[in-house]
């Protein structure tokens, strides 16, 4: 039981760096988005949506 608690806490804290932005640096003050495509989910047509 103790080992599982320690394992859970370790995974939680060590995986925090993998969430969100790919780098630890801030987003530049100025940048350009060259291309993007967003498809909204549509449950009636069973489309999950995508980015």
CHARMM internal coordinates of N, CA and C (Angstrom, degrees):
IC EDIT
DIST 1 N 1 CA 1.4536
DIST 1 CA 1 C 1.5257
ANGL 1 N 1 CA 1 C 110.49
DIST 1 C 2 N 1.3228
ANGL 1 CA 1 C 2 N 117.18
DIHE 1 N 1 CA 1 C 2 N -43.85
DIST 2 N 2 CA 1.4634
ANGL 1 C 2 N 2 CA 120.91
DIHE 1 CA 1 C 2 N 2 CA -179.93
DIST 2 CA 2 C 1.5210
ANGL 2 N 2 CA 2 C 110.62
DIHE 1 C 2 N 2 CA 2 C -66.15
DIST 2 C 3 N 1.3332
ANGL 2 CA 2 C 3 N 116.89
DIHE 2 N 2 CA 2 C 3 N -39.89
DIST 3 N 3 CA 1.4657
ANGL 2 C 3 N 3 CA 120.83
DIHE 2 CA 2 C 3 N 3 CA 179.84
DIST 3 CA 3 C 1.5265
ANGL 3 N 3 CA 3 C 110.30
DIHE 2 C 3 N 3 CA 3 C -62.15
DIST 3 C 4 N 1.3066
ANGL 3 CA 3 C 4 N 117.05
DIHE 3 N 3 CA 3 C 4 N -40.34
DIST 4 N 4 CA 1.4628
ANGL 3 C 4 N 4 CA 120.47
DIHE 3 CA 3 C 4 N 4 CA -179.67
DIST 4 CA 4 C 1.5253
ANGL 4 N 4 CA 4 C 110.56
DIHE 3 C 4 N 4 CA 4 C -66.10
DIST 4 C 5 N 1.3044
ANGL 4 CA 4 C 5 N 118.29
DIHE 4 N 4 CA 4 C 5 N -39.29
DIST 5 N 5 CA 1.4627
ANGL 4 C 5 N 5 CA 122.28
DIHE 4 CA 4 C 5 N 5 CA 178.47
DIST 5 CA 5 C 1.5204
ANGL 5 N 5 CA 5 C 110.41
DIHE 4 C 5 N 5 CA 5 C -64.37
DIST 5 C 6 N 1.3143
ANGL 5 CA 5 C 6 N 116.88
DIHE 5 N 5 CA 5 C 6 N -44.27
DIST 6 N 6 CA 1.4643
ANGL 5 C 6 N 6 CA 121.44
DIHE 5 CA 5 C 6 N 6 CA 178.67
DIST 6 CA 6 C 1.5278
ANGL 6 N 6 CA 6 C 109.94
DIHE 5 C 6 N 6 CA 6 C -64.49
DIST 6 C 7 N 1.3227
ANGL 6 CA 6 C 7 N 117.25
DIHE 6 N 6 CA 6 C 7 N -42.63
DIST 7 N 7 CA 1.4656
ANGL 6 C 7 N 7 CA 121.56
DIHE 6 CA 6 C 7 N 7 CA 178.56
DIST 7 CA 7 C 1.5247
ANGL 7 N 7 CA 7 C 110.64
DIHE 6 C 7 N 7 CA 7 C -61.51
DIST 7 C 8 N 1.3211
ANGL 7 CA 7 C 8 N 117.23
DIHE 7 N 7 CA 7 C 8 N -45.09
DIST 8 N 8 CA 1.4664
ANGL 7 C 8 N 8 CA 121.72
DIHE 7 CA 7 C 8 N 8 CA 179.19
DIST 8 CA 8 C 1.5265
ANGL 8 N 8 CA 8 C 110.50
DIHE 7 C 8 N 8 CA 8 C -60.02
DIST 8 C 9 N 1.3234
ANGL 8 CA 8 C 9 N 117.57
DIHE 8 N 8 CA 8 C 9 N -46.73
DIST 9 N 9 CA 1.4622
ANGL 8 C 9 N 9 CA 121.50
DIHE 8 CA 8 C 9 N 9 CA -179.06
DIST 9 CA 9 C 1.5318
ANGL 9 N 9 CA 9 C 110.52
DIHE 8 C 9 N 9 CA 9 C -63.97
DIST 9 C 10 N 1.3213
ANGL 9 CA 9 C 10 N 117.47
DIHE 9 N 9 CA 9 C 10 N -41.29
DIST 10 N 10 CA 1.4687
ANGL 9 C 10 N 10 CA 120.91
DIHE 9 CA 9 C 10 N 10 CA 179.92
DIST 10 CA 10 C 1.5213
ANGL 10 N 10 CA 10 C 110.77
DIHE 9 C 10 N 10 CA 10 C -63.98
DIST 10 C 11 N 1.3136
ANGL 10 CA 10 C 11 N 117.38
DIHE 10 N 10 CA 10 C 11 N -45.90
DIST 11 N 11 CA 1.4672
ANGL 10 C 11 N 11 CA 120.67
DIHE 10 CA 10 C 11 N 11 CA 179.16
DIST 11 CA 11 C 1.5241
ANGL 11 N 11 CA 11 C 109.86
DIHE 10 C 11 N 11 CA 11 C -62.45
DIST 11 C 12 N 1.3034
ANGL 11 CA 11 C 12 N 117.55
DIHE 11 N 11 CA 11 C 12 N -42.10
DIST 12 N 12 CA 1.4689
ANGL 11 C 12 N 12 CA 120.87
DIHE 11 CA 11 C 12 N 12 CA -179.92
DIST 12 CA 12 C 1.5281
ANGL 12 N 12 CA 12 C 111.34
DIHE 11 C 12 N 12 CA 12 C -59.63
DIST 12 C 13 N 1.3398
ANGL 12 CA 12 C 13 N 117.18
DIHE 12 N 12 CA 12 C 13 N -49.76
DIST 13 N 13 CA 1.4623
ANGL 12 C 13 N 13 CA 119.99
DIHE 12 CA 12 C 13 N 13 CA -175.63
DIST 13 CA 13 C 1.5205
ANGL 13 N 13 CA 13 C 112.67
DIHE 12 C 13 N 13 CA 13 C -74.50
DIST 13 C 14 N 1.3203
ANGL 13 CA 13 C 14 N 119.06
DIHE 13 N 13 CA 13 C 14 N -36.63
DIST 14 N 14 CA 1.4556
ANGL 13 C 14 N 14 CA 120.90
DIHE 13 CA 13 C 14 N 14 CA -179.22
DIST 14 CA 14 C 1.5240
ANGL 14 N 14 CA 14 C 112.53
DIHE 13 C 14 N 14 CA 14 C -77.12
DIST 14 C 15 N 1.3258
ANGL 14 CA 14 C 15 N 118.85
DIHE 14 N 14 CA 14 C 15 N -20.22
DIST 15 N 15 CA 1.4607
ANGL 14 C 15 N 15 CA 120.46
DIHE 14 CA 14 C 15 N 15 CA 179.36
DIST 15 CA 15 C 1.5336
ANGL 15 N 15 CA 15 C 112.23
DIHE 14 C 15 N 15 CA 15 C -89.89
DIST 15 C 16 N 1.3142
ANGL 15 CA 15 C 16 N 118.53
DIHE 15 N 15 CA 15 C 16 N -5.71
DIST 16 N 16 CA 1.4659
ANGL 15 C 16 N 16 CA 121.01
DIHE 15 CA 15 C 16 N 16 CA -179.95
DIST 16 CA 16 C 1.5220
ANGL 16 N 16 CA 16 C 111.80
DIHE 15 C 16 N 16 CA 16 C -61.47
DIST 16 C 17 N 1.3304
ANGL 16 CA 16 C 17 N 117.69
DIHE 16 N 16 CA 16 C 17 N -32.76
DIST 17 N 17 CA 1.4644
ANGL 16 C 17 N 17 CA 120.06
DIHE 16 CA 16 C 17 N 17 CA -178.91
DIST 17 CA 17 C 1.5248
ANGL 17 N 17 CA 17 C 111.63
DIHE 16 C 17 N 17 CA 17 C -72.28
DIST 17 C 18 N 1.3178
ANGL 17 CA 17 C 18 N 118.63
DIHE 17 N 17 CA 17 C 18 N -13.46
DIST 18 N 18 CA 1.4574
ANGL 17 C 18 N 18 CA 121.25
DIHE 17 CA 17 C 18 N 18 CA -179.35
DIST 18 CA 18 C 1.5298
ANGL 18 N 18 CA 18 C 112.70
DIHE 17 C 18 N 18 CA 18 C -91.09
DIST 18 C 19 N 1.3056
ANGL 18 CA 18 C 19 N 118.21
DIHE 18 N 18 CA 18 C 19 N -6.83
DIST 19 N 19 CA 1.4546
ANGL 18 C 19 N 19 CA 121.58
DIHE 18 CA 18 C 19 N 19 CA -177.61
DIST 19 CA 19 C 1.5222
ANGL 19 N 19 CA 19 C 110.86
DIHE 18 C 19 N 19 CA 19 C -89.71
DIST 19 C 20 N 1.2946
ANGL 19 CA 19 C 20 N 116.86
DIHE 19 N 19 CA 19 C 20 N 147.80
DIST 20 N 20 CA 1.4640
ANGL 19 C 20 N 20 CA 121.01
DIHE 19 CA 19 C 20 N 20 CA 173.66
DIST 20 CA 20 C 1.5054
ANGL 20 N 20 CA 20 C 113.23
DIHE 19 C 20 N 20 CA 20 C 78.76
DIST 20 C 21 N 1.3363
ANGL 20 CA 20 C 21 N 117.05
DIHE 20 N 20 CA 20 C 21 N -133.96
DIST 21 N 21 CA 1.4557
ANGL 20 C 21 N 21 CA 122.33
DIHE 20 CA 20 C 21 N 21 CA -176.77
DIST 21 CA 21 C 1.5168
ANGL 21 N 21 CA 21 C 110.62
DIHE 20 C 21 N 21 CA 21 C -62.94
DIST 21 C 22 N 1.3119
ANGL 21 CA 21 C 22 N 115.26
DIHE 21 N 21 CA 21 C 22 N 150.55
DIST 22 N 22 CA 1.4636
ANGL 21 C 22 N 22 CA 121.03
DIHE 21 CA 21 C 22 N 22 CA -179.30
DIST 22 CA 22 C 1.5256
ANGL 22 N 22 CA 22 C 112.09
DIHE 21 C 22 N 22 CA 22 C -72.62
DIST 22 C 23 N 1.3114
ANGL 22 CA 22 C 23 N 119.03
DIHE 22 N 22 CA 22 C 23 N -19.23
DIST 23 N 23 CA 1.4602
ANGL 22 C 23 N 23 CA 122.71
DIHE 22 CA 22 C 23 N 23 CA -179.54
DIST 23 CA 23 C 1.5285
ANGL 23 N 23 CA 23 C 109.56
DIHE 22 C 23 N 23 CA 23 C -128.34
DIST 23 C 24 N 1.3048
ANGL 23 CA 23 C 24 N 115.27
DIHE 23 N 23 CA 23 C 24 N 156.32
DIST 24 N 24 CA 1.4687
ANGL 23 C 24 N 24 CA 120.13
DIHE 23 CA 23 C 24 N 24 CA -179.71
DIST 24 CA 24 C 1.5215
ANGL 24 N 24 CA 24 C 112.26
DIHE 23 C 24 N 24 CA 24 C -78.93
DIST 24 C 25 N 1.3207
ANGL 24 CA 24 C 25 N 117.97
DIHE 24 N 24 CA 24 C 25 N -7.34
DIST 25 N 25 CA 1.4594
ANGL 24 C 25 N 25 CA 121.08
DIHE 24 CA 24 C 25 N 25 CA -179.68
DIST 25 CA 25 C 1.5306
ANGL 25 N 25 CA 25 C 110.62
DIHE 24 C 25 N 25 CA 25 C -81.07
DIST 25 C 26 N 1.3074
ANGL 25 CA 25 C 26 N 115.76
DIHE 25 N 25 CA 25 C 26 N 159.35
DIST 26 N 26 CA 1.4707
ANGL 25 C 26 N 26 CA 120.97
DIHE 25 CA 25 C 26 N 26 CA -179.92
DIST 26 CA 26 C 1.5283
ANGL 26 N 26 CA 26 C 110.40
DIHE 25 C 26 N 26 CA 26 C -75.76
DIST 26 C 27 N 1.3100
ANGL 26 CA 26 C 27 N 116.14
DIHE 26 N 26 CA 26 C 27 N 160.19
DIST 27 N 27 CA 1.4566
ANGL 26 C 27 N 27 CA 121.65
DIHE 26 CA 26 C 27 N 27 CA 176.03
DIST 27 CA 27 C 1.5305
ANGL 27 N 27 CA 27 C 107.57
DIHE 26 C 27 N 27 CA 27 C -67.66
DIST 27 C 28 N 1.3299
ANGL 27 CA 27 C 28 N 118.46
DIHE 27 N 27 CA 27 C 28 N 136.71
DIST 28 N 28 CA 1.4684
ANGL 27 C 28 N 28 CA 120.02
DIHE 27 CA 27 C 28 N 28 CA 179.75
DIST 28 CA 28 C 1.5248
ANGL 28 N 28 CA 28 C 111.54
DIHE 27 C 28 N 28 CA 28 C -58.64
DIST 28 C 29 N 1.3023
ANGL 28 CA 28 C 29 N 115.53
DIHE 28 N 28 CA 28 C 29 N 153.86
DIST 29 N 29 CA 1.4592
ANGL 28 C 29 N 29 CA 120.27
DIHE 28 CA 28 C 29 N 29 CA -179.28
DIST 29 CA 29 C 1.5287
ANGL 29 N 29 CA 29 C 110.98
DIHE 28 C 29 N 29 CA 29 C -63.73
DIST 29 C 30 N 1.3221
ANGL 29 CA 29 C 30 N 116.60
DIHE 29 N 29 CA 29 C 30 N -33.77
DIST 30 N 30 CA 1.4551
ANGL 29 C 30 N 30 CA 120.96
DIHE 29 CA 29 C 30 N 30 CA 179.38
DIST 30 CA 30 C 1.5316
ANGL 30 N 30 CA 30 C 109.06
DIHE 29 C 30 N 30 CA 30 C -134.33
DIST 30 C 31 N 1.3247
ANGL 30 CA 30 C 31 N 116.21
DIHE 30 N 30 CA 30 C 31 N 131.25
DIST 31 N 31 CA 1.4566
ANGL 30 C 31 N 31 CA 120.89
DIHE 30 CA 30 C 31 N 31 CA 177.93
DIST 31 CA 31 C 1.5206
ANGL 31 N 31 CA 31 C 108.71
DIHE 30 C 31 N 31 CA 31 C -155.91
DIST 31 C 32 N 1.3307
ANGL 31 CA 31 C 32 N 116.68
DIHE 31 N 31 CA 31 C 32 N 166.64
DIST 32 N 32 CA 1.4611
ANGL 31 C 32 N 32 CA 121.93
DIHE 31 CA 31 C 32 N 32 CA -179.80
DIST 32 CA 32 C 1.5190
ANGL 32 N 32 CA 32 C 109.14
DIHE 31 C 32 N 32 CA 32 C -121.67
DIST 32 C 33 N 1.3192
ANGL 32 CA 32 C 33 N 115.65
DIHE 32 N 32 CA 32 C 33 N 136.40
DIST 33 N 33 CA 1.4603
ANGL 32 C 33 N 33 CA 121.36
DIHE 32 CA 32 C 33 N 33 CA 171.31
DIST 33 CA 33 C 1.5194
ANGL 33 N 33 CA 33 C 105.51
DIHE 32 C 33 N 33 CA 33 C -95.59
DIST 33 C 34 N 1.3278
ANGL 33 CA 33 C 34 N 115.98
DIHE 33 N 33 CA 33 C 34 N 116.99
DIST 34 N 34 CA 1.4544
ANGL 33 C 34 N 34 CA 119.86
DIHE 33 CA 33 C 34 N 34 CA -175.31
DIST 34 CA 34 C 1.5190
ANGL 34 N 34 CA 34 C 112.79
DIHE 33 C 34 N 34 CA 34 C -81.55
DIST 34 C 35 N 1.3318
ANGL 34 CA 34 C 35 N 116.82
DIHE 34 N 34 CA 34 C 35 N -33.31
DIST 35 N 35 CA 1.4498
ANGL 34 C 35 N 35 CA 118.98
DIHE 34 CA 34 C 35 N 35 CA -177.29
DIST 35 CA 35 C 1.5227
ANGL 35 N 35 CA 35 C 109.04
DIHE 34 C 35 N 35 CA 35 C -163.31
DIST 35 C 36 N 1.3245
ANGL 35 CA 35 C 36 N 116.39
DIHE 35 N 35 CA 35 C 36 N 142.32
DIST 36 N 36 CA 1.4550
ANGL 35 C 36 N 36 CA 120.99
DIHE 35 CA 35 C 36 N 36 CA 174.97
DIST 36 CA 36 C 1.5194
ANGL 36 N 36 CA 36 C 108.91
DIHE 35 C 36 N 36 CA 36 C -154.27
DIST 36 C 37 N 1.3189
ANGL 36 CA 36 C 37 N 115.10
DIHE 36 N 36 CA 36 C 37 N 154.86
DIST 37 N 37 CA 1.4642
ANGL 36 C 37 N 37 CA 120.63
DIHE 36 CA 36 C 37 N 37 CA 177.93
DIST 37 CA 37 C 1.5209
ANGL 37 N 37 CA 37 C 107.34
DIHE 36 C 37 N 37 CA 37 C -142.01
DIST 37 C 38 N 1.3106
ANGL 37 CA 37 C 38 N 116.61
DIHE 37 N 37 CA 37 C 38 N 125.18
DIST 38 N 38 CA 1.4567
ANGL 37 C 38 N 38 CA 122.15
DIHE 37 CA 37 C 38 N 38 CA 178.83
DIST 38 CA 38 C 1.5156
ANGL 38 N 38 CA 38 C 107.84
DIHE 37 C 38 N 38 CA 38 C -123.53
DIST 38 C 39 N 1.3280
ANGL 38 CA 38 C 39 N 116.52
DIHE 38 N 38 CA 38 C 39 N 125.09
DIST 39 N 39 CA 1.4609
ANGL 38 C 39 N 39 CA 121.87
DIHE 38 CA 38 C 39 N 39 CA 176.32
DIST 39 CA 39 C 1.5236
ANGL 39 N 39 CA 39 C 107.08
DIHE 38 C 39 N 39 CA 39 C -113.42
DIST 39 C 40 N 1.3121
ANGL 39 CA 39 C 40 N 115.82
DIHE 39 N 39 CA 39 C 40 N 116.32
DIST 40 N 40 CA 1.4629
ANGL 39 C 40 N 40 CA 120.76
DIHE 39 CA 39 C 40 N 40 CA -178.52
DIST 40 CA 40 C 1.5342
ANGL 40 N 40 CA 40 C 110.49
DIHE 39 C 40 N 40 CA 40 C -69.65
DIST 40 C 41 N 1.3284
ANGL 40 CA 40 C 41 N 117.15
DIHE 40 N 40 CA 40 C 41 N 144.26
DIST 41 N 41 CA 1.4643
ANGL 40 C 41 N 41 CA 119.65
DIHE 40 CA 40 C 41 N 41 CA 175.78
DIST 41 CA 41 C 1.5215
ANGL 41 N 41 CA 41 C 110.96
DIHE 40 C 41 N 41 CA 41 C -62.99
DIST 41 C 42 N 1.3283
ANGL 41 CA 41 C 42 N 116.50
DIHE 41 N 41 CA 41 C 42 N 143.68
DIST 42 N 42 CA 1.4536
ANGL 41 C 42 N 42 CA 121.88
DIHE 41 CA 41 C 42 N 42 CA 179.01
DIST 42 CA 42 C 1.5224
ANGL 42 N 42 CA 42 C 108.15
DIHE 41 C 42 N 42 CA 42 C -136.52
DIST 42 C 43 N 1.3505
ANGL 42 CA 42 C 43 N 117.14
DIHE 42 N 42 CA 42 C 43 N 91.46
DIST 43 N 43 CA 1.4652
ANGL 42 C 43 N 43 CA 120.10
DIHE 42 CA 42 C 43 N 43 CA -177.17
DIST 43 CA 43 C 1.5282
ANGL 43 N 43 CA 43 C 114.01
DIHE 42 C 43 N 43 CA 43 C -60.60
DIST 43 C 44 N 1.3252
ANGL 43 CA 43 C 44 N 118.60
DIHE 43 N 43 CA 43 C 44 N -30.87
DIST 44 N 44 CA 1.4649
ANGL 43 C 44 N 44 CA 120.08
DIHE 43 CA 43 C 44 N 44 CA -178.16
DIST 44 CA 44 C 1.5321
ANGL 44 N 44 CA 44 C 112.07
DIHE 43 C 44 N 44 CA 44 C -67.61
DIST 44 C 45 N 1.3355
ANGL 44 CA 44 C 45 N 116.81
DIHE 44 N 44 CA 44 C 45 N -27.35
DIST 45 N 45 CA 1.4653
ANGL 44 C 45 N 45 CA 120.56
DIHE 44 CA 44 C 45 N 45 CA 177.51
DIST 45 CA 45 C 1.5295
ANGL 45 N 45 CA 45 C 111.33
DIHE 44 C 45 N 45 CA 45 C -106.07
DIST 45 C 46 N 1.3128
ANGL 45 CA 45 C 46 N 116.84
DIHE 45 N 45 CA 45 C 46 N 8.56
DIST 46 N 46 CA 1.4663
ANGL 45 C 46 N 46 CA 124.97
DIHE 45 CA 45 C 46 N 46 CA -179.89
DIST 46 CA 46 C 1.5290
ANGL 46 N 46 CA 46 C 112.70
DIHE 45 C 46 N 46 CA 46 C 56.71
DIST 46 C 47 N 1.3300
ANGL 46 CA 46 C 47 N 115.68
DIHE 46 N 46 CA 46 C 47 N 40.38
DIST 47 N 47 CA 1.4602
ANGL 46 C 47 N 47 CA 121.52
DIHE 46 CA 46 C 47 N 47 CA 175.81
DIST 47 CA 47 C 1.5328
ANGL 47 N 47 CA 47 C 108.17
DIHE 46 C 47 N 47 CA 47 C -101.32
DIST 47 C 48 N 1.3398
ANGL 47 CA 47 C 48 N 119.05
DIHE 47 N 47 CA 47 C 48 N 120.62
DIST 48 N 48 CA 1.4623
ANGL 47 C 48 N 48 CA 120.44
DIHE 47 CA 47 C 48 N 48 CA -177.27
DIST 48 CA 48 C 1.5212
ANGL 48 N 48 CA 48 C 114.36
DIHE 47 C 48 N 48 CA 48 C -74.26
DIST 48 C 49 N 1.3205
ANGL 48 CA 48 C 49 N 118.45
DIHE 48 N 48 CA 48 C 49 N -17.70
DIST 49 N 49 CA 1.4508
ANGL 48 C 49 N 49 CA 121.50
DIHE 48 CA 48 C 49 N 49 CA -176.05
DIST 49 CA 49 C 1.5165
ANGL 49 N 49 CA 49 C 110.26
DIHE 48 C 49 N 49 CA 49 C 86.61
DIST 49 C 50 N 1.3144
ANGL 49 CA 49 C 50 N 115.88
DIHE 49 N 49 CA 49 C 50 N 160.99
DIST 50 N 50 CA 1.4660
ANGL 49 C 50 N 50 CA 120.65
DIHE 49 CA 49 C 50 N 50 CA -179.24
DIST 50 CA 50 C 1.5216
ANGL 50 N 50 CA 50 C 110.51
DIHE 49 C 50 N 50 CA 50 C -162.87
DIST 50 C 51 N 1.3054
ANGL 50 CA 50 C 51 N 114.73
DIHE 50 N 50 CA 50 C 51 N 162.19
DIST 51 N 51 CA 1.4538
ANGL 50 C 51 N 51 CA 121.35
DIHE 50 CA 50 C 51 N 51 CA 175.26
DIST 51 CA 51 C 1.5086
ANGL 51 N 51 CA 51 C 107.35
DIHE 50 C 51 N 51 CA 51 C -121.09
END
COOR INIT
IC SEED 1 N 1 CA 1 C
IC BUILD
